[in-house]
């Protein structure tokens, strides 16, 4: 698996963990267990931040891959010679 896809995979994992922790926070909040709710909200925020970092890194790597795979003809304009 390429580094780009590893980052996308990790981002998806962190999003899933964040969603789970937000659900737990909601459950504890409804039960008026505010300390547990705050703890899970804190964990969810951390997973969201990690997901964003992995998405950013994946996007950067993807852009680098696209730039390196572009042919020189695409990157430089073609000069037309006068006949």
C-alpha positions in Angstrom: 0.0 0.0 0.0 1.4 3.4 -0.9 2.0 6.0 1.8 -0.8 8.1 0.4 -3.3 5.3 1.0 -1.9 4.5 4.4 -2.7 8.0 5.4 -6.2 7.8 4.0 -6.7 4.5 5.8 -5.5 6.0 9.1 -7.7 9.0 8.6 -10.7 6.8 8.1 -9.8 4.9 11.3 -9.6 8.1 13.3 -12.9 9.3 11.9 -14.5 6.1 13.0 -13.0 6.3 16.5 -14.1 10.0 16.7 -17.7 9.0 15.8 -17.7 6.3 18.4 -16.4 8.6 21.1 -19.0 11.3 20.1 -21.7 8.7 20.5 -20.4 7.7 23.9 -20.2 11.3 24.9 -23.8 11.8 23.9 -24.9 8.7 25.8 -23.1 9.8 29.0 -24.4 13.4 28.6 -28.0 12.2 28.4 -27.3 10.1 31.5 -26.0 13.3 33.1 -22.5 11.7 33.7 -20.8 14.9 32.6 -17.2 13.9 33.5 -17.4 10.7 31.3 -19.1 12.8 28.6 -16.3 15.4 28.6 -13.7 12.6 28.5 -15.2 11.0 25.4 -15.7 14.4 23.8 -12.0 15.1 24.4 -11.0 11.8 22.9 -13.3 12.4 19.9 -11.7 15.8 19.3 -8.2 14.2 19.4 -9.2 11.6 16.9 -10.7 14.2 14.6 -7.5 16.2 14.7 -5.5 13.1 13.9 -7.8 12.4 11.0 -7.3 15.9 9.6 -3.5 15.6 9.9 -3.6 12.3 8.0 -5.9 13.7 5.3 -3.5 16.7 4.9 -0.5 14.5 4.6 -2.3 12.2 2.1 -3.3 15.2 0.0 0.3 16.5 0.0 1.7 13.1 -1.0 -0.9 12.8 -3.7 0.0 16.2 -5.1 3.7 15.2 -5.2 2.8 12.0 -7.0 0.8 13.8 -9.6 3.6 16.4 -10.2 6.2 13.7 -10.5 4.2 11.6 -12.9 3.4 14.4 -15.2 5.4 14.2 -18.4 7.8 17.0 -19.3 5.7 17.9 -22.3 2.8 18.7 -20.0 4.9 20.8 -17.6 6.7 22.9 -20.3 5.0 24.8 -23.1 5.7 23.6 -26.6 7.6 26.2 -28.8 6.5 26.5 -32.3 9.2 27.2 -34.8 8.6 29.6 -37.6 8.7 28.0 -41.0 
